[in-house]
Amino acid sequence: MPAKSMDELVSLCKRRGFIFQSSEIYGGLQGLYDFGPLGVELKNNLKNAWWSSMVYERDDIEGIDAAILTHSKVLKHSGHESTFTDPLVDCKECKSRHRADHIKDKCPNCGSNDLTEPRPFNLMFKTSIGPVDDDSNYGYLRPETAQHIFINFKNILDSTSKSLPFGVAQMGKAFRNEITPRNFIFRVREFEQMELEFFVEPGSDLEWHKYWLEERLNWWENQGVKKESIQILDVPKDELAHYSKGTYDLMYQFPHGLEELEGIANRTDFDLGSHSKNQDELSIQAKTSKNNDSNAKLAIQNIESKKWVVPYVIEPSAGVERGLLAVLNEAYERETLEGDKERIVLKLKPHLAPIKAAIIPLKKNDSELVNLATKIKQDLQKTLKKKVILENTGNIGKSYRKHDEVGTPNCVTVDYDSLEKNTVTIRDRDTMEQKTVNIKDLNKHLSI
Ligand SMILES: [Zn+2]
């Protein structure tokens, strides 16, 4: 399916309260966005779908939720302090700054080719922790959620008695001071990640890497991002991150181009090895730097051989905002209806839809209709515990258009038959077909 126009998606997101530019009334902050009343629902629904597939629908994965502010030693030994950089160039003409690999020897701002040599720019947000603002009291906003899973490895092992293979999942905020944030919510400075670190016996890592590639493709398909829309890129060896033995990038055709939706990396024993003390006792295979700061051995003892093993790690790592952009892009349709009319419809999977059902009384001033509609809404709210709303505008057509645009799968109309025969009409968002059902059976007929 061809990508939709980014402008159309941005406009819908603002108009209907999904996503706003952050600090907009003060001119906005680049690379930061706020999620509105419908955006927060969509985002939570996507995250819940991920959490459920990882933590609730399996027995071999536990979840954690770690602190965002991070000890500087964590990011020293992870390699982020020395290598988490992008190449930065300055335009000597207009003084603007750009990412060297995003421009072609020419300033995109003024066109000058009088640029400085690229130099590494660290993407982490450094901040002081505690009341003394000096060089010894600094930390970082975490640049990824993954490190906190590694540094909690022993805690999780000791408290859950897991054995290999097993995984630890985490969702939450991460921060990167992007030189040039762009493409709406695709490349931003504050974002959310959904990361799994799946620990396996060394030697079984290739098999598990392929397994997680399949699992993740299936998951995206369940969120409405079809397999045909994703290209699998086996990242060439010379482009791999320093910790990786192999990475599959799931490349998706976003409105602005083909870009990474999720990376599935084989991080080997690099991370647990790097954060371990007494590394020479552990036969670590990755190239790690000596660690005199850690007080833990991040390894697991094989029950039979009694040998200590540093597990390999397979990491499926997805960005929530990118995921939302892909989901919105797949769901967005501009359809021509009879009589040259048009409708915009978000064909979201029902479990992702921000509003599950809109209850619409036929007339807004008829108290009998409105009362019954209100009661149906309240009952539904109580059973579903999801967002159900009363749409009392008195204009059925307009209500349908609005709920098509925000992806509400069910519009339920309350009319005079409802008062006489206890029936309501459900209108399906995608087919626009209507069916009449008894009020007491309403639940069974909704797409949720
Ligand atoms: Zn310039």
Residues whose N, C-alpha, C, O or C-beta is under 5 A from the ligand:
A	BS01	ZN	C91 E93 C94 K95 C107 N109 C110 G111 S112
